[in-house]
Amino acid sequence: MQNLMITWTGASGNRYTGETVPIGIEFRPLSGVYIACKAVPQGWLALYVGETHDLFQRLYAGLEGHDGIKRARAFGATHFSVHLVSWNAERLRVETDLRHGLNPSCNLQPVNALGLSMFRK
């Protein structure tokens, strides 16, 4: 079975390609950014964006304890799209860029599209 490659665009305009597989596939313990998604008539819809230093623990062994993925599955998520990123700071940057660009409905973090602080100074 050949896995699907999907390109996602972050708020910065940067594009990230993710290998996309059905939920339930066993991952190796690699680091990356992941998107829980589903097919829609226009292509693919991102429902949840996250990052982890261990895809095996987060998306396979620990999947049932992941509240964000539970929400995404309730909204029809069928696949994970994974972009491998090993360096921690870069992984967080990519995850934030994608979360702000895609504005997935199942993430609880507020998205501030203008990049302005939510707090008064």
C-alpha positions in Angstrom: 0.0 0.0 0.0 1.4 3.4 -1.0 0.7 6.2 1.5 -0.8 9.4 0.3 1.3 12.6 0.5 -0.6 15.8 1.4 0.8 19.3 1.4 -0.5 21.7 4.1 0.1 25.4 4.3 0.9 27.2 7.6 0.0 30.8 8.5 3.5 31.9 7.4 2.8 30.6 3.9 5.3 27.8 4.4 4.2 24.4 3.0 4.7 21.1 4.7 4.2 17.7 3.2 2.9 14.9 5.3 2.8 11.2 4.7 -0.9 10.4 5.3 -2.0 7.0 6.7 -5.2 5.6 8.2 -5.6 6.1 12.0 -4.5 2.9 13.7 -1.3 2.3 11.8 1.7 1.5 14.1 4.4 4.2 13.9 8.1 4.0 14.7 9.3 6.1 17.6 10.2 9.2 15.5 9.5 12.9 16.1 7.1 14.9 14.1 4.1 17.1 13.6 0.8 15.3 13.0 -2.6 16.3 11.6 -5.7 14.3 12.3 -7.8 14.8 9.1 -10.6 13.5 6.9 -11.3 13.6 3.2 -13.9 16.2 2.1 -15.2 17.1 -1.4 -12.6 19.9 -1.6 -9.7 17.7 -0.6 -8.6 17.1 3.0 -9.8 18.9 6.2 -7.4 19.2 9.2 -9.3 18.6 12.5 -6.4 18.5 14.9 -2.7 19.5 14.8 -0.2 18.4 17.3 3.5 17.5 17.7 5.4 14.8 19.6 8.9 13.5 20.1 7.5 9.9 19.8 4.9 9.1 17.2 4.6 5.5 18.4 3.6 6.6 22.0 1.4 9.5 20.9 -0.5 8.1 17.9 -0.4 4.3 18.6 0.3 3.1 22.1 -1.2 6.2 23.8 -3.9 7.0 21.2 -6.9 6.2 23.4 -5.7 8.7 26.1 -5.3 11.6 23.6 -8.3 14.0 24.1 -7.6 16.0 21.0 -7.7 12.9 18.8 -10.8 11.7 20.5 -12.5 15.1 19.5 -11.1 14.8 16.0 -12.4 11.2 15.6 -15.9 12.4 16.9 -15.8 14.9 13.9 -14.8 12.2 11.4 -11.0 12.0 11.4 -9.9 8.9 9.6 -6.2 9.6 8.9 -3.0 11.1 10.3 -0.8 13.2 8.1 2.8 13.2 9.6 5.6 15.6 8.8 8.8 14.3 10.4 10.8 17.0 12.4 13.4 15.9 14.9 14.6 19.1 16.5 12.3 20.2 19.3 12.2 24.0 18.7 11.6 23.4 15.0 8.8 20.9 15.7 7.0 23.5 17.9 7.4 26.2 15.3 6.0 24.0 12.5 3.1 22.8 14.7 2.2 26.4 15.7 2.5 27.6 12.1 0.2 24.8 10.8 -2.3 25.2 13.7 -2.6 29.0 13.0 -2.8 28.4 9.2 -5.3 25.6 9.3 -7.3 26.6 12.4 -8.4 23.0 13.1 -11.7 22.8 15.0 -10.6 20.2 17.5 -7.6 22.1 18.9 -8.4 23.9 22.2 -5.5 26.5 21.9 -6.8 29.8 20.7 -5.6 30.9 17.3 -4.5 34.5 17.0 -4.3 34.9 13.2 -2.9 38.4 13.4 0.0 37.4 15.7 -1.1 39.9 18.3 -1.0 39.2 22.0 -4.2 38.1 23.6 -3.2 40.0 26.8 -3.1 43.7 27.6 0.3 45.2 28.4 
